[in-house]
Amino acid sequence: WKDRIRKEFYNIRIEKVHFDETRVYKISEQVDVGVDVHLGALSPDDICVNAYFGKITPEDQLEDSAIEELAEVESLGDGRYRYSGALSCGESGNLGFKIRITPCTSSSSTPTI
């Protein structure tokens, strides 16, 4: 498994991130996020897709961040999958997120390499 991950992980591509960027969210509302990922020779059981989110600093960095696994997976065909989930707006301010992909086994959402 580790040899296959080391060989194929760099072929992963994030193709598109889906969320309603025109909407102003209120505290306690959820932001639905979807990410289209091309996995190539890997399968959804080989990776975890997370949204790393928090407040955006004036330097365009995330602070007071949290991680939410995007665990719902839908096959789009040809080695492409849509991972989705929801982020909770727990506070006001300028918030943002980044997508993080890590290798992991299907039995754990914790990176294994």
N, C-alpha and C positions, 0 to 999 in steps of 0.2 A: 504494500500500500504506500509506504513512504517513498519508495523508488519511483512509483508511478506519479505521485504528487509532485515530487521534485522535478520530474521530466515534463509534466503537463501543466503545472500551475501557471506558468508564464504565458500560456495560450488563452487564459481567461480574459474576456473583454466585457466591460460594462457598456451596454449599447444605449440604454436610455433609462432615465429616472423619471418616474411619474409622481406628481403631486400637484395640488391646486395652488400654484404660486401667486395667483391673483387674489386669493382670499385672505382676509385679516382674521386670524384665529383669536378666540377669547380664552381666558384661563379656564382650564378643565376640559376644553374641547380637544378632539383628537385630529391629528394630521395623518391621513391615509397615504402611505408611501408604497410604491411599486418600483422594482428594479428589474430591467431585462438584462440577463447575463448570458453570454455565450460561453459554455463550459468546454467546448471542444470534446476531447476524449474522456473528460471526467464526468461524474454523475452528481446529482444533487446530494447524495449521501457522503460525498467527499469534501464538501465545503460548507461553511456557515456564512451567511450574508447578514451583516448588522448595519443599523443606522447609528452613527456616533453623533449625538446631538447635545446642544447646550446654547448658552449665550454667546453672541459674537462680540468680540472686543473691537475697539477702534483699529487694531492691527489686523483685523480679519481672522482672528484665531478663535477657537472654541474654548470656553472656560465653564467651570461647574458642569461638566459634561456627564452624560450617561450613555449607556449602550442598550439598544433594543434589538433583539433578534428578529429578522424578517423571515419567519418560519413557514408561512404559507407558500407552497411551491406549485406552479402550474407549468406544464410542458408547453412550449410554443413550437416545438419541432426543430429538427436540424441542429440538435445540441444546444438549443436556446431554452431558457427557463425564466419565468417571472416570479420573483420572490416578493412577498408583500407583508405588510404589517401596519401598525398604527403607533404614532408617537403622541404622548400626552403633553399638552401645553400646561405645565405646572406653574408657570409664572409669566409675568408680562415682560416686554422688552423685545430687543432684536435677537431672535433665535434662529438657529440654522442647523444643518446636519451634513454629514459626509457619509459616504458608503464605504464599508470595510468588508473585505472578503478574506477569510482565513481558512486554512485546511482544518478539517475536523472529521471525526468519525460520526456515523449516524447515531451512535449511542451517547454522544456528548456534544454540547454546543461550545465546549472549550477547545481552543486551538490545540492541536496535538504535535505540531512540529516546532 
